[in-house]
């Protein structure tokens, strides 16, 4: 019997990038920035399938982060519609 995996969490970032430690905290995978630093330097986090040891690595839309059984797919923030546009 194949093990079912949860679908990735889609996380929209505003701007060009988000730092890895900020992402882990914002996604609710760790309770503090210190915890994010600890799990990253311990090698418990992967980005696009590769271990990521830089706690402040800049992540961009399209990248996948895995930690603690969760997978996050980074997406770009949806552009805000201009209400005055016709």
N, CA, C and O atoms as CSV, one atom per row, in Angstrom:
chain,resi,resn,atom,element,x,y,z
A,1,UNK,N,N,0.844,-1.176,0.000
A,1,UNK,CA,C,0.000,0.000,0.000
A,1,UNK,C,C,0.890,1.240,0.000
A,1,UNK,O,O,1.762,1.379,0.857
A,2,UNK,N,N,0.671,2.134,-0.954
A,2,UNK,CA,C,1.485,3.339,-1.074
A,2,UNK,C,C,1.123,4.334,0.018
A,2,UNK,O,O,-0.044,4.509,0.369
A,3,UNK,N,N,2.149,4.974,0.540
A,3,UNK,CA,C,1.937,5.977,1.576
A,3,UNK,C,C,1.412,7.260,0.936
A,3,UNK,O,O,1.991,7.756,-0.030
A,4,UNK,N,N,0.326,7.791,1.472
A,4,UNK,CA,C,-0.240,9.022,0.944
A,4,UNK,C,C,0.484,10.204,1.568
A,4,UNK,O,O,0.759,10.228,2.768
A,5,UNK,N,N,0.783,11.176,0.729
A,5,UNK,CA,C,1.410,12.388,1.236
A,5,UNK,C,C,0.416,13.530,1.124
A,5,UNK,O,O,-0.408,13.570,0.211
A,6,UNK,N,N,0.507,14.441,2.052
A,6,UNK,CA,C,-0.376,15.606,2.032
A,6,UNK,C,C,0.025,16.504,0.870
A,6,UNK,O,O,1.200,16.576,0.512
A,7,UNK,N,N,-0.949,17.184,0.285
A,7,UNK,CA,C,-0.597,18.116,-0.786
A,7,UNK,C,C,0.249,19.254,-0.213
A,7,UNK,O,O,0.140,19.569,0.972
A,8,UNK,N,N,1.089,19.871,-1.042
A,8,UNK,CA,C,1.928,20.951,-0.528
A,8,UNK,C,C,1.088,22.146,-0.077
A,8,UNK,O,O,0.014,22.417,-0.616
A,9,UNK,N,N,1.601,22.837,0.908
A,9,UNK,CA,C,1.005,24.094,1.369
A,9,UNK,C,C,1.448,25.161,0.383
A,9,UNK,O,O,2.646,25.330,0.156
A,10,UNK,N,N,0.510,25.877,-0.205
A,10,UNK,CA,C,0.884,26.979,-1.092
A,10,UNK,C,C,1.026,28.232,-0.254
A,10,UNK,O,O,0.108,28.617,0.470
A,11,UNK,N,N,2.175,28.861,-0.356
A,11,UNK,CA,C,2.480,30.047,0.441
A,11,UNK,C,C,2.856,31.169,-0.507
A,11,UNK,O,O,3.884,31.105,-1.181
A,12,UNK,N,N,2.021,32.198,-0.557
A,12,UNK,CA,C,2.269,33.336,-1.446
A,12,UNK,C,C,3.188,34.332,-0.756
A,12,UNK,O,O,2.934,34.752,0.373
A,13,UNK,N,N,4.248,34.700,-1.442
A,13,UNK,CA,C,5.145,35.701,-0.882
A,13,UNK,C,C,4.923,37.038,-1.580
A,13,UNK,O,O,4.636,37.103,-2.775
A,14,UNK,N,N,5.066,38.093,-0.796
A,14,UNK,CA,C,4.990,39.436,-1.358
A,14,UNK,C,C,6.415,39.893,-1.608
A,14,UNK,O,O,7.291,39.702,-0.764
A,15,UNK,N,N,6.640,40.475,-2.727
A,15,UNK,CA,C,7.988,40.911,-3.053
A,15,UNK,C,C,8.741,39.825,-3.788
A,15,UNK,O,O,8.162,38.838,-4.242
A,16,UNK,N,N,10.043,40.027,-3.897
A,16,UNK,CA,C,10.890,39.150,-4.699
A,16,UNK,C,C,11.230,37.836,-4.008
A,16,UNK,O,O,11.361,36.809,-4.673
A,17,UNK,N,N,11.378,37.851,-2.668
A,17,UNK,CA,C,11.804,36.661,-1.946
A,17,UNK,C,C,11.342,36.714,-0.497
A,17,UNK,O,O,10.852,37.737,-0.020
A,18,UNK,N,N,11.512,35.570,0.202
A,18,UNK,CA,C,11.324,35.485,1.644
A,18,UNK,C,C,12.499,34.685,2.186
A,18,UNK,O,O,12.969,33.749,1.539
A,19,UNK,N,N,12.970,35.050,3.367
A,19,UNK,CA,C,14.074,34.310,3.979
A,19,UNK,C,C,13.540,33.012,4.570
A,19,UNK,O,O,12.407,32.960,5.049
A,20,UNK,N,N,14.356,31.969,4.535
A,20,UNK,CA,C,13.950,30.652,5.007
A,20,UNK,C,C,13.444,30.682,6.440
A,20,UNK,O,O,12.395,30.106,6.729
A,21,UNK,N,N,14.155,31.334,7.340
A,21,UNK,CA,C,13.718,31.365,8.735
A,21,UNK,C,C,12.365,32.055,8.884
A,21,UNK,O,O,11.535,31.631,9.688
A,22,UNK,N,N,12.143,33.109,8.115
A,22,UNK,CA,C,10.863,33.823,8.160
A,22,UNK,C,C,9.733,32.940,7.623
A,22,UNK,O,O,8.624,32.954,8.157
A,23,UNK,N,N,10.016,32.177,6.572
A,23,UNK,CA,C,9.010,31.291,5.999
A,23,UNK,C,C,8.582,30.220,6.993
A,23,UNK,O,O,7.388,29.992,7.186
A,24,UNK,N,N,9.547,29.565,7.621
A,24,UNK,CA,C,9.208,28.500,8.572
A,24,UNK,C,C,8.326,29.027,9.700
A,24,UNK,O,O,7.395,28.348,10.134
A,25,UNK,N,N,8.615,30.225,10.169
A,25,UNK,CA,C,7.811,30.814,11.252
A,25,UNK,C,C,6.441,31.241,10.723
A,25,UNK,O,O,5.424,30.955,11.354
A,26,UNK,N,N,6.400,31.917,9.582
A,26,UNK,CA,C,5.133,32.405,9.024
A,26,UNK,C,C,4.195,31.260,8.647
A,26,UNK,O,O,2.976,31.403,8.742
A,27,UNK,N,N,4.751,30.133,8.224
A,27,UNK,CA,C,3.935,28.974,7.838
A,27,UNK,C,C,3.491,28.164,9.056
A,27,UNK,O,O,2.732,27.204,8.921
A,28,UNK,N,N,3.960,28.547,10.240
A,28,UNK,CA,C,3.556,27.862,11.458
A,28,UNK,C,C,4.257,26.534,11.695
A,28,UNK,O,O,3.770,25.705,12.464
A,29,UNK,N,N,5.396,26.322,11.043
A,29,UNK,CA,C,6.119,25.065,11.207
A,29,UNK,C,C,7.062,25.091,12.404
A,29,UNK,O,O,7.463,24.038,12.899
A,30,UNK,N,N,7.415,26.275,12.869
A,30,UNK,CA,C,8.203,26.451,14.087
A,30,UNK,C,C,7.575,27.580,14.887
A,30,UNK,O,O,6.831,28.395,14.342
A,31,UNK,N,N,7.875,27.629,16.182
A,31,UNK,CA,C,7.243,28.634,17.034
A,31,UNK,C,C,8.036,29.924,17.167
A,31,UNK,O,O,7.506,30.923,17.654
A,32,UNK,N,N,9.302,29.923,16.741
A,32,UNK,CA,C,10.110,31.131,16.878
A,32,UNK,C,C,11.216,31.158,15.833
A,32,UNK,O,O,11.519,30.152,15.192
A,33,UNK,N,N,11.805,32.333,15.681
A,33,UNK,CA,C,12.937,32.453,14.769
A,33,UNK,C,C,14.120,31.621,15.234
A,33,UNK,O,O,14.857,31.072,14.416
A,34,UNK,N,N,14.302,31.528,16.547
A,34,UNK,CA,C,15.392,30.714,17.082
A,34,UNK,C,C,15.213,29.246,16.742
A,34,UNK,O,O,16.177,28.550,16.426
A,35,UNK,N,N,13.973,28.780,16.810
A,35,UNK,CA,C,13.685,27.385,16.449
A,35,UNK,C,C,13.944,27.167,14.964
A,35,UNK,O,O,14.452,26.117,14.571
A,36,UNK,N,N,13.599,28.150,14.135
A,36,UNK,CA,C,13.855,28.053,12.694
A,36,UNK,C,C,15.351,27.949,12.433
A,36,UNK,O,O,15.782,27.159,11.593
A,37,UNK,N,N,16.146,28.742,13.147
A,37,UNK,CA,C,17.604,28.692,12.972
A,37,UNK,C,C,18.131,27.328,13.375
A,37,UNK,O,O,18.994,26.771,12.697
A,38,UNK,N,N,17.618,26.781,14.481
A,38,UNK,CA,C,18.099,25.494,14.980
A,38,UNK,C,C,17.810,24.358,14.005
A,38,UNK,O,O,18.695,23.546,13.734
A,39,UNK,N,N,16.596,24.282,13.474
A,39,UNK,CA,C,16.271,23.169,12.573
A,39,UNK,C,C,16.991,23.309,11.240
A,39,UNK,O,O,17.307,22.312,10.591
A,40,UNK,N,N,17.250,24.552,10.831
A,40,UNK,CA,C,17.959,24.767,9.573
A,40,UNK,C,C,19.418,24.359,9.706
A,40,UNK,O,O,19.933,23.624,8.864
A,41,UNK,N,N,20.088,24.827,10.753
A,41,UNK,CA,C,21.509,24.497,10.906
A,41,UNK,C,C,21.718,23.020,11.227
A,41,UNK,O,O,22.808,22.486,11.019
A,42,UNK,N,N,20.673,22.355,11.737
A,42,UNK,CA,C,20.759,20.909,11.994
A,42,UNK,C,C,20.604,20.092,10.715
A,42,UNK,O,O,20.810,18.879,10.729
A,43,UNK,N,N,20.240,20.748,9.602
A,43,UNK,CA,C,20.089,20.040,8.336
A,43,UNK,C,C,18.735,19.388,8.150
A,43,UNK,O,O,18.585,18.490,7.322
A,44,UNK,N,N,17.733,19.837,8.921
A,44,UNK,CA,C,16.399,19.237,8.861
A,44,UNK,C,C,15.502,19.825,7.775
A,44,UNK,O,O,14.376,19.362,7.591
A,45,UNK,N,N,15.982,20.838,7.052
A,45,UNK,CA,C,15.171,21.523,6.048
A,45,UNK,C,C,15.786,21.299,4.670
A,45,UNK,O,O,17.003,21.388,4.504
A,46,UNK,N,N,14.935,21.006,3.678
A,46,UNK,CA,C,15.425,20.916,2.305
A,46,UNK,C,C,14.710,21.952,1.445
A,46,UNK,O,O,13.550,22.291,1.680
A,47,UNK,N,N,15.428,22.440,0.453
A,47,UNK,CA,C,14.877,23.359,-0.541
A,47,UNK,C,C,15.130,22.726,-1.897
A,47,UNK,O,O,16.272,22.457,-2.268
A,48,UNK,N,N,14.064,22.495,-2.624
A,48,UNK,CA,C,14.146,21.845,-3.935
A,48,UNK,C,C,14.911,20.516,-3.855
A,48,UNK,O,O,15.679,20.171,-4.753
A,49,UNK,N,N,14.681,19.779,-2.754
A,49,UNK,CA,C,15.260,18.456,-2.594
A,49,UNK,C,C,16.681,18.420,-2.052
A,49,UNK,O,O,17.235,17.338,-1.854
A,50,UNK,N,N,17.275,19.569,-1.811
A,50,UNK,CA,C,18.648,19.637,-1.317
A,50,UNK,C,C,18.668,20.211,0.099
A,50,UNK,O,O,17.935,21.161,0.375
A,51,UNK,N,N,19.480,19.667,1.003
A,51,UNK,CA,C,19.572,20.239,2.345
A,51,UNK,C,C,19.984,21.706,2.271
A,51,UNK,O,O,20.873,22.074,1.503
A,52,UNK,N,N,19.335,22.528,3.067
A,52,UNK,CA,C,19.641,23.963,3.096
A,52,UNK,C,C,20.066,24.332,4.505
A,52,UNK,O,O,19.270,24.244,5.440
A,53,UNK,N,N,21.306,24.742,4.660
A,53,UNK,CA,C,21.860,25.069,5.968
A,53,UNK,C,C,21.900,26.575,6.235
A,53,UNK,O,O,22.217,27.000,7.346
A,54,UNK,N,N,21.586,27.372,5.232
A,54,UNK,CA,C,21.605,28.831,5.405
A,54,UNK,C,C,20.244,29.279,5.939
A,54,UNK,O,O,19.242,29.225,5.226
A,55,UNK,N,N,20.217,29.716,7.181
A,55,UNK,CA,C,18.945,30.072,7.814
A,55,UNK,C,C,18.283,31.280,7.162
A,55,UNK,O,O,17.070,31.455,7.270
A,56,UNK,N,N,19.056,32.099,6.497
A,56,UNK,CA,C,18.485,33.277,5.834
A,56,UNK,C,C,18.544,33.164,4.310
A,56,UNK,O,O,18.607,34.172,3.607
A,57,UNK,N,N,18.521,31.931,3.810
A,57,UNK,CA,C,18.524,31.718,2.358
A,57,UNK,C,C,17.328,32.440,1.755
A,57,UNK,O,O,16.228,32.389,2.304
A,58,UNK,N,N,17.536,33.105,0.641
A,58,UNK,CA,C,16.456,33.823,-0.044
A,58,UNK,C,C,15.701,32.856,-0.944
A,58,UNK,O,O,16.271,32.271,-1.865
A,59,UNK,N,N,14.424,32.698,-0.668
A,59,UNK,CA,C,13.575,31.772,-1.420
A,59,UNK,C,C,12.643,32.558,-2.318
A,59,UNK,O,O,12.145,33.622,-1.949
A,60,UNK,N,N,12.416,32.015,-3.502
A,60,UNK,CA,C,11.597,32.707,-4.503
A,60,UNK,C,C,10.443,31.825,-4.972
A,60,UNK,O,O,10.468,30.610,-4.776
A,61,UNK,N,N,9.426,32.438,-5.593
A,61,UNK,CA,C,8.294,31.639,-6.098
A,61,UNK,C,C,8.772,30.492,-6.979
A,61,UNK,O,O,9.699,30.639,-7.776
A,62,UNK,N,N,8.109,29.337,-6.813
A,62,UNK,CA,C,8.443,28.143,-7.574
A,62,UNK,C,C,9.299,27.164,-6.795
A,62,UNK,O,O,9.400,25.996,-7.171
A,63,UNK,N,N,9.921,27.623,-5.710
A,63,UNK,CA,C,10.745,26.723,-4.916
A,63,UNK,C,C,9.885,25.932,-3.937
A,63,UNK,O,O,8.808,26.373,-3.535
A,64,UNK,N,N,10.387,24.746,-3.561
A,64,UNK,CA,C,9.693,23.861,-2.621
A,64,UNK,C,C,10.563,23.652,-1.395
A,64,UNK,O,O,11.750,23.341,-1.497
A,65,UNK,N,N,9.949,23.828,-0.237
A,65,UNK,CA,C,10.639,23.666,1.039
A,65,UNK,C,C,9.987,22.510,1.781
A,65,UNK,O,O,8.760,22.427,1.843
A,66,UNK,N,N,10.798,21.614,2.346
A,66,UNK,CA,C,10.273,20.496,3.145
A,66,UNK,C,C,10.885,20.530,4.536
A,66,UNK,O,O,12.085,20.737,4.715
A,67,UNK,N,N,10.011,20.317,5.510
A,67,UNK,CA,C,10.447,20.238,6.899
A,67,UNK,C,C,9.378,19.525,7.707
A,67,UNK,O,O,8.191,19.825,7.581
A,68,UNK,N,N,9.799,18.583,8.532
A,68,UNK,CA,C,8.895,17.921,9.470
A,68,UNK,C,C,7.683,17.278,8.829
A,68,UNK,O,O,6.600,17.291,9.414
A,69,UNK,N,N,7.839,16.717,7.644
A,69,UNK,CA,C,6.727,16.069,6.973
A,69,UNK,C,C,5.837,17.005,6.174
A,69,UNK,O,O,4.913,16.556,5.496
A,70,UNK,N,N,6.105,18.299,6.249
A,70,UNK,CA,C,5.314,19.278,5.488
A,70,UNK,C,C,6.115,19.751,4.277
A,70,UNK,O,O,7.343,19.828,4.311
A,71,UNK,N,N,5.396,20.061,3.226
A,71,UNK,CA,C,6.012,20.633,2.026
A,71,UNK,C,C,5.326,21.948,1.723
A,71,UNK,O,O,4.099,22.041,1.733
A,72,UNK,N,N,6.133,22.968,1.454
A,72,UNK,CA,C,5.611,24.288,1.115
A,72,UNK,C,C,6.019,24.610,-0.306
A,72,UNK,O,O,7.191,24.497,-0.668
A,73,UNK,N,N,5.052,25.011,-1.105
A,73,UNK,CA,C,5.312,25.478,-2.464
A,73,UNK,C,C,5.161,26.990,-2.446
A,73,UNK,O,O,4.088,27.509,-2.137
A,74,UNK,N,N,6.225,27.689,-2.775
A,74,UNK,CA,C,6.174,29.151,-2.785
A,74,UNK,C,C,5.541,29.643,-4.076
A,74,UNK,O,O,5.874,29.185,-5.169
A,75,UNK,N,N,4.629,30.577,-3.924
A,75,UNK,CA,C,3.984,31.192,-5.076
A,75,UNK,C,C,4.139,32.700,-4.953
A,75,UNK,O,O,4.423,33.219,-3.873
A,76,UNK,N,N,3.954,33.387,-6.052
A,76,UNK,CA,C,3.977,34.846,-6.016
A,76,UNK,C,C,2.620,35.352,-5.558
A,76,UNK,O,O,1.592,34.712,-5.780
A,77,UNK,N,N,2.635,36.498,-4.924
A,77,UNK,CA,C,1.377,37.100,-4.491
A,77,UNK,C,C,0.573,37.489,-5.720
A,77,UNK,O,O,1.118,37.962,-6.718
A,78,UNK,N,N,-0.715,37.284,-5.628
A,78,UNK,CA,C,-1.588,37.662,-6.733
A,78,UNK,C,C,-1.608,39.187,-6.854
A,78,UNK,O,O,-1.696,39.883,-5.843
A,79,UNK,N,N,-1.528,39.700,-8.053
A,79,UNK,CA,C,-1.580,41.150,-8.198
A,79,UNK,C,C,-2.954,41.666,-7.755
A,79,UNK,O,O,-3.981,41.029,-7.990
A,80,UNK,N,N,-2.944,42.796,-7.130
A,80,UNK,CA,C,-4.197,43.399,-6.666
A,80,UNK,C,C,-4.825,44.116,-7.845
A,80,UNK,O,O,-4.180,44.908,-8.532
A,81,UNK,N,N,-6.109,43.817,-8.065
A,81,UNK,CA,C,-6.828,44.436,-9.179
A,81,UNK,C,C,-7.030,45.924,-8.912
A,81,UNK,O,O,-7.331,46.324,-7.787
A,82,UNK,N,N,-6.867,46.721,-9.928
A,82,UNK,CA,C,-7.080,48.168,-9.815
A,82,UNK,C,C,-8.578,48.424,-9.972
A,82,UNK,O,O,-9.128,48.203,-11.051
A,83,UNK,N,N,-9.250,48.891,-8.904
A,83,UNK,CA,C,-10.704,49.097,-8.996
A,83,UNK,C,C,-11.092,50.201,-9.977
A,83,UNK,O,O,-12.250,50.275,-10.388
A,84,UNK,N,N,-10.144,51.059,-10.361
A,84,UNK,CA,C,-10.465,52.138,-11.303
A,84,UNK,C,C,-10.258,51.725,-12.750
A,84,UNK,O,O,-10.612,52.469,-13.665
A,85,UNK,N,N,-9.679,50.531,-12.969
A,85,UNK,CA,C,-9.435,50.073,-14.331
A,85,UNK,C,C,-10.769,49.682,-14.980
A,85,UNK,O,O,-11.668,49.156,-14.325
A,86,UNK,N,N,-10.866,49.950,-16.256
A,86,UNK,CA,C,-12.103,49.601,-16.981
A,86,UNK,C,C,-11.861,48.551,-18.017
A,86,UNK,O,O,-12.792,48.144,-18.713
